[in-house]
Amino acid sequence: MKSILFLCTGNSCRSQMAHGLANEIFGDKIKSYSAGIESHGLNPAAVKVMSEIGIDISHHQSQTLDEFDSKTFDYVVAVCEHAASNCPTFPNQTNVIIKQFDDPPKLAKLAKSDEEALRHYRIVRNQIRNWITTLPEQLSAS
């Protein structure tokens, strides 16, 4: 079974959604984890939009890379620019993939209502889900 770490700035939203989606869709083929360059806590709106599609990430914890010091990964996916540009060096056997997604909290800042804010989270969740479904092909190509 391949192991994959989804890396983001604060491990609060995008990396958590990717982690939950990968476990749900490919849990029998891929063991996924998520971490951040920093730990910002689990974003409640991310939890909500994931629950809308039947995936419970409420038990996830916002973690930093330091918490995985002794763990090796087959793949690390940086899901944002900050994580990509601050991505540490991993052992040679680790493949690093950069796939950036918009930051839902940043997009939602200008929303005029909670529903409008959640729309941004749903859009990014769906973009991540669409990309996650292509993971087996991507992993076999790298």
C-alpha positions as CSV (number, residue, x, y, z in Angstrom):
1,M,0.0,0.0,0.0
2,K,1.4,3.4,-1.0
3,S,1.6,6.2,1.6
4,I,0.8,9.8,0.8
5,L,1.1,13.0,2.8
6,F,-1.0,16.0,1.8
7,L,0.9,19.1,2.8
8,C,-0.6,22.6,3.3
9,T,0.2,25.8,5.1
10,G,-1.9,25.2,8.3
11,N,-3.4,21.7,7.8
12,S,-6.8,23.2,8.5
13,C,-8.7,22.9,5.2
14,R,-7.3,21.8,1.8
15,S,-4.9,19.1,3.0
16,Q,-7.6,17.8,5.4
17,M,-10.1,17.6,2.6
18,A,-7.6,15.8,0.4
19,H,-6.7,13.4,3.2
20,G,-10.4,12.6,3.8
21,L,-11.2,12.2,0.1
22,A,-8.2,9.9,-0.5
23,N,-9.1,7.7,2.4
24,E,-12.7,7.5,1.3
25,I,-12.0,6.8,-2.4
26,F,-8.8,4.8,-2.2
27,G,-8.5,3.7,1.4
28,D,-7.8,0.1,0.2
29,K,-4.9,1.2,-2.0
30,I,-3.5,4.4,-0.4
31,K,-2.8,5.2,3.2
32,S,-3.1,9.0,3.4
33,Y,-2.1,11.6,6.0
34,S,-2.1,15.3,6.2
35,A,0.1,17.9,7.8
36,G,1.0,21.6,7.6
37,I,4.0,23.8,7.7
38,E,2.2,25.2,10.8
39,S,-0.9,24.0,12.7
40,H,-3.9,26.2,12.4
41,G,-6.6,23.9,13.8
42,L,-9.3,22.1,11.9
43,N,-11.5,24.4,9.8
44,P,-15.2,23.9,10.8
45,A,-16.4,24.9,7.3
46,A,-14.2,22.2,5.7
47,V,-15.7,19.7,8.1
48,K,-19.2,20.8,7.2
49,V,-18.7,20.6,3.4
50,M,-17.0,17.2,3.7
51,S,-19.9,15.9,5.8
52,E,-22.3,17.1,3.0
53,I,-20.7,14.4,0.8
54,G,-20.7,11.8,3.5
55,I,-17.1,12.1,4.6
56,D,-16.4,12.7,8.3
57,I,-13.1,14.5,9.0
58,S,-14.2,15.9,12.4
59,H,-11.9,13.5,14.1
60,H,-8.8,14.7,12.1
61,Q,-6.3,16.8,13.9
62,S,-4.3,19.7,12.6
63,Q,-0.7,18.5,12.6
64,T,2.7,19.8,11.6
65,L,5.4,17.9,9.7
66,D,7.4,17.6,12.9
67,E,4.8,15.1,14.1
68,F,5.8,12.8,11.2
69,D,9.6,12.9,11.7
70,S,10.0,9.2,11.9
71,K,7.5,8.4,9.1
72,T,8.5,8.0,5.5
73,F,6.1,8.6,2.6
74,D,6.0,7.3,-1.0
75,Y,4.5,10.6,-2.0
76,V,4.1,14.2,-0.6
77,V,1.5,16.4,-2.3
78,A,1.8,20.2,-1.7
79,V,-1.7,21.5,-2.1
80,C,-0.8,25.2,-1.9
81,E,1.9,27.7,-3.0
82,H,3.2,28.3,0.6
83,A,3.6,24.6,1.2
84,A,5.3,24.1,-2.2
85,S,7.8,26.9,-1.6
86,N,8.5,25.8,2.0
87,C,8.4,22.1,1.3
88,P,11.3,20.5,3.2
89,T,13.6,18.0,1.6
90,F,12.4,14.4,1.8
91,P,14.3,11.2,1.3
92,N,15.1,10.4,-2.3
93,Q,12.5,7.6,-2.5
94,T,9.8,10.2,-1.7
95,N,8.1,11.7,-4.8
96,V,6.9,15.3,-4.3
97,I,3.9,16.4,-6.3
98,I,2.8,20.0,-6.4
99,K,-0.9,20.5,-7.0
100,Q,-2.2,23.8,-5.8
101,F,-5.8,24.7,-4.9
102,D,-7.3,28.0,-4.0
103,D,-7.6,28.8,-0.3
104,P,-11.3,28.6,0.7
105,P,-10.9,30.8,3.9
106,K,-9.3,33.5,1.8
107,L,-12.0,33.3,-0.9
108,A,-14.7,33.3,1.7
109,K,-13.5,36.5,3.5
110,L,-15.5,38.7,1.1
111,A,-18.7,36.5,1.2
112,K,-21.8,38.4,2.2
113,S,-23.4,35.3,3.9
114,D,-22.4,32.0,5.5
115,E,-24.0,30.2,2.5
116,E,-21.9,32.2,0.0
117,A,-18.8,31.5,2.1
118,L,-19.6,27.7,2.0
119,R,-19.9,27.9,-1.7
120,H,-16.2,28.6,-2.0
121,Y,-15.4,25.6,0.2
122,R,-17.6,23.4,-1.9
123,I,-15.9,24.5,-5.1
124,V,-12.5,23.8,-3.8
125,R,-13.7,20.5,-2.3
126,N,-15.0,19.4,-5.7
127,Q,-11.8,20.4,-7.4
128,I,-9.8,18.4,-4.9
129,R,-12.2,15.4,-5.3
130,N,-11.9,15.6,-9.1
131,W,-8.1,15.6,-8.8
132,I,-8.0,12.8,-6.2
133,T,-9.9,10.5,-8.5
134,T,-6.9,10.7,-10.9
135,L,-4.3,9.7,-8.2
136,P,-3.8,6.1,-9.2
137,E,-2.8,7.1,-12.7
138,Q,-0.5,9.9,-11.4
139,L,1.2,7.7,-8.9
140,S,1.9,4.9,-11.4
141,A,3.3,7.5,-13.8
142,S,5.8,8.9,-11.3
